[in-house]
Amino acid sequence: MHDIRKIRETPEAFDAGLKRRGAEALSARLLALDAERRALETRAQEIQAERNAAAKEIGARKSKGEDAEDLIEQVSKSKDAQAAAEAEAKAKGDELNTLLATIPNIPDADVPDGKDEHDNIEVRKWGVPAAFDFTPKDHVELGEALGQMDFERAAKMSGARFVLLTGQLARLERALAAFMLDVHTLENGYTEVNPPALVKDTALFGTGQLPKFADDLFHTVDDYWLIPTAEVPLTNIAADETVAESALPARFTAKTWCFRSEAGSAGKDTRGMIRQHQFTKVEMVSMVKPEESDAELERMTECAEGILQRLDLPYRTVALCTGDMGFGAAKTYDIEVWLPGQNTYREISSCSNCRDFQARRMNARFKRADGKKPEFVHTLNGSGLAVGRCLVAVLENYQNADGSITIPKALLPYMAGQEVIRPDA
């Protein structure tokens, strides 16, 4: 959510930021609504002041035994006029807030301009893709040949974009999630959380999924929403809270199922586990002081990259352009892992600095030790990592010519000593 006071101060900069995101200039419309609202509020206050003066005059007349019926009638009418002005002011305020709620965050100055993923800028690469002496297979061929990745049975139960993992592949996915959580909690300073997977409208409004992206979500008949990412419950830990400066930075991590309808993605990534309705993800969320959020984004991205480094999975990190960033982000890095079966890099993590955009929507504040007025925290979120996509990367990068999968060394303690996954007997 944007601060209308800041828009009043720098409307040209606000419109310029929207233009960079391919959105229309809105400052004139917003400021017109704001001006009408404030004028109506002022009028309501003036009517109140006039009525207060009239009430004093009524008392003065009555004390002198004079007639005050004209003023009494005036006071009665003014109550209706004030109520009408206040109602109109509220309506204009609601209209203003509704419009503000649909406007994306303004990109940071150093975010590259562009229309889509083709305009993203590579920041760095790590690792060298393996040179296979055979033609590498993709994860679907590998998983189905192992007899432990079943899309047909999942489709019978649930339809398209679901998978049934069994045996050692199910264990490997669990191992990946446990490994990520251990690194983030024991070494990276995150507090593990087991949050709800069902949330209310207000939680999704706070992180920016509602009202604009309702079609991307699953909604229950009793008015709950399935979380699309643990970012939603983790960030909402700070909703309607004012914490002490000493409580920041606050860092949380969670492994959850995530649910997305994938509206508008028909025909895109329909094969395999890349884009599913239900998937497992380890999420990182930070709440920090405004002056610390730039450094926190770099730190969070390094935490996500560290998981891939320990798994020895080649990746590249890209800075998203203005046309490819998420609704609430001011700056985003995507980490893309190398998939030899597809001969390309694919997104496995997205780390974003939302600045105070989400905090304003959910009223998340902190109070500095100097006792000054509370300020909005800055919120950040990042995948640490998408577990299903990490499973895909391990299968494709650690495959052997006979279709078996070598377990990455970092995961051996989580696999009961098993070093290779072979086809079911």
Long-range contacts (C-beta under 8 A, 24 or more apart in sequence): 1-100, 1-101, 1-357, 1-360, 1-361, 2-100, 2-103, 2-106, 2-357, 2-360, 3-360, 4-30, 4-34, 4-96, 4-100, 7-31, 7-34, 8-34, 14-106, 17-106, 17-107, 18-103, 18-104, 18-106, 20-107, 20-111, 20-113, 20-322, 21-104, 21-106, 21-107, 21-322, 21-323, 21-325, 22-115, 22-322, 22-323, 23-103, 23-104, 26-99, 26-103, 29-99, 30-96, 30-99, 30-100, 33-92, 33-95, 33-96, 33-99, 34-96, 36-92, 37-89, 37-92, 37-93, 37-96, 40-85, 40-86, 40-88, 40-89, 40-92, 41-85, 41-86, 41-89, 43-85, 44-82, 44-85, 44-86, 44-89, 47-78, 47-81, 47-82, 47-85, 48-82, 50-78, 51-75, 51-78, 51-79, 51-82, 54-78, 101-205, 101-211, 101-212, 101-361, 102-211, 102-212, 104-325, 104-327, 104-328, 105-325, 105-327, 105-328, 105-329, 105-330, 105-354, 105-355, 105-357, 106-330, 107-322, 107-325, 107-330, 107-331, 108-330, 108-331, 108-353, 110-331, 111-319, 111-320, 111-321, 111-322, 111-325, 111-330, 111-331, 112-319, 112-320, 112-321, 112-322, 113-321, 113-322, 113-323, 114-321, 114-322, 114-323, 114-324, 115-321, 115-323, 116-321, 116-323, 116-324, 117-320, 117-321, 117-324, 119-321, 119-323, 119-324, 120-318, 120-319, 120-320, 120-321, 120-324, 120-334, 121-318, 121-319, 121-321, 122-316, 122-317, 122-318, 123-316, 123-317, 123-318, 123-319, 123-333, 124-316, 124-317, 125-314, 125-315, 125-316, 125-317, 126-305, 126-308, 126-309, 126-314, 126-315, 126-316, 126-317, 127-308, 127-309, 127-312, 127-313, 127-314, 127-315, 127-338, 128-314, 129-314, 129-338, 129-340, 130-340, 130-397, 132-340, 132-399, 133-401, 134-401, 136-340, 136-341, 136-396, 136-399, 137-341, 137-396, 137-399, 137-403, 138-271, 138-272, 138-339, 138-341, 138-342, 138-396, 139-272, 139-273, 139-339, 139-341, 139-391, 139-392, 139-395, 139-396, 140-271, 140-272, 140-273, 141-341, 142-341, 142-395, 142-396, 142-399, 142-403, 142-405, 143-169, 143-395, 145-403, 145-423, 146-403, 146-405, 146-421, 146-422, 146-423, 146-424, 147-423, 147-424, 148-421, 148-424, 149-273, 151-272, 158-277, 158-278, 160-270, 161-262, 161-270, 161-275, 161-276, 161-277, 162-276, 162-277, 162-278, 163-272, 163-273, 163-276, 167-424, 168-415, 168-418, 168-421, 169-391, 169-421, 171-415, 172-391, 172-394, 172-405, 172-407, 172-411, 172-415, 172-421, 173-280, 173-387, 173-388, 173-391, 174-414, 175-411, 175-414, 175-415, 176-387, 176-390, 176-391, 176-394, 176-411, 177-255, 177-280, 177-282, 177-387, 178-414, 179-307, 179-310, 179-410, 179-411, 179-414, 180-255, 180-282, 180-307, 180-384, 180-385, 180-387, 180-390, 181-253, 181-255, 181-282, 183-303, 183-306, 183-307, 183-310, 184-253, 184-282, 184-284, 184-303, 184-384, 185-253, 188-251, 188-284, 188-303, 188-306, 189-251, 190-251, 190-252, 190-253, 190-284, 190-303, 191-250, 191-251, 191-252, 191-253, 192-252, 192-253, 192-254, 193-230, 193-233, 193-234, 193-237, 193-252, 193-253, 193-254, 194-254, 195-227, 195-230, 195-233, 195-234, 195-254, 195-256, 196-227, 196-233, 197-226, 197-227, 197-233, 197-256, 197-257, 197-259, 198-224, 198-225, 198-226, 198-227, 199-224, 199-225, 199-227, 199-232, 199-233, 199-236, 200-224, 200-225, 201-225, 202-239, 202-362, 203-232, 203-233, 203-236, 203-239, 204-232, 205-361, 205-362, 206-232, 206-235, 206-236, 206-239, 206-358, 206-361, 206-362, 207-231, 207-232, 207-235, 207-236, 207-328, 207-358, 207-361, 207-362, 208-326, 208-327, 208-328, 208-354, 208-357, 208-358, 208-361, 212-327, 213-327, 215-261, 215-263, 215-264, 216-260, 216-261, 216-262, 216-263, 216-264, 217-259, 217-260, 217-261, 218-259, 218-260, 218-261, 218-277, 226-259, 227-256, 227-258, 227-259, 228-258, 228-259, 228-260, 229-256, 229-258, 229-281, 229-283, 229-381, 229-383, 230-254, 230-255, 230-256, 230-258, 230-281, 230-283, 230-285, 231-283, 231-285, 231-381, 234-283, 234-285, 234-381, 235-285, 235-287, 235-358, 235-362, 235-364, 235-379, 235-381, 236-362, 237-285, 238-287, 238-359, 238-362, 238-364, 238-377, 238-379, 239-362, 239-363, 239-364, 240-362, 240-363, 240-364, 241-364, 241-365, 242-365, 242-366, 242-367, 242-374, 243-365, 243-366, 243-367, 243-377, 244-366, 244-367, 244-369, 245-289, 245-366, 245-367, 245-368, 245-369, 246-369, 247-366, 248-287, 248-288, 248-289, 248-292, 248-366, 248-377, 249-286, 249-287, 249-288, 249-289, 249-292, 249-296, 250-286, 250-287, 250-288, 251-284, 251-285, 251-286, 252-284, 252-285, 252-286, 253-282, 253-283, 253-284, 253-285, 253-384, 254-282, 254-283, 255-280, 255-281, 255-282, 255-283, 255-387, 256-280, 256-281, 256-283, 272-392, 273-388, 273-389, 273-391, 273-392, 274-346, 274-389, 274-392, 276-388, 279-386, 279-387, 279-388, 279-389, 280-386, 280-387, 280-388, 281-383, 281-385, 281-386, 281-387, 281-388, 282-383, 282-384, 282-385, 282-387, 283-381, 283-382, 283-383, 283-384, 284-351, 284-381, 284-382, 284-383, 284-384, 285-379, 285-380, 285-381, 286-379, 286-380, 286-381, 287-359, 287-364, 287-366, 287-377, 287-378, 287-379, 287-380, 288-377, 288-378, 288-380, 289-366, 289-375, 289-377, 289-378, 290-355, 290-356, 290-375, 290-376, 290-377, 290-378, 292-378, 293-353, 293-355, 293-378, 293-380, 294-353, 296-353, 296-378, 296-380, 297-331, 297-333, 297-351, 297-352, 297-353, 297-380, 300-351, 300-380, 300-382, 300-384, 301-333, 301-335, 301-349, 301-351, 301-382, 303-382, 303-384, 304-335, 304-349, 304-351, 304-382, 304-383, 304-384, 304-385, 305-335, 307-384, 307-385, 307-390, 308-335, 308-337, 308-348, 308-385, 310-410, 311-390, 311-393, 311-394, 311-408, 311-410, 311-411, 312-397, 312-408, 312-409, 312-410, 313-337, 313-338, 313-390, 313-393, 313-394, 313-397, 314-338, 314-397, 315-345, 315-348, 316-345, 320-350, 325-352, 326-350, 326-352, 328-352, 328-354, 328-357, 328-358, 329-353, 329-354, 330-354, 330-355, 330-357, 335-385, 337-389, 337-390, 337-393, 338-393, 338-397, 339-392, 339-393, 339-396, 339-397, 340-396, 340-397, 340-399, 341-396, 342-396, 346-389, 347-386, 347-389, 348-383, 348-385, 348-386, 348-389, 348-390, 348-393, 349-382, 349-383, 349-384, 349-385, 349-386, 350-382, 350-383, 351-380, 351-381, 351-382, 351-383, 352-380, 352-381, 352-382, 353-378, 353-380, 354-378, 354-379, 354-380, 354-381, 355-379
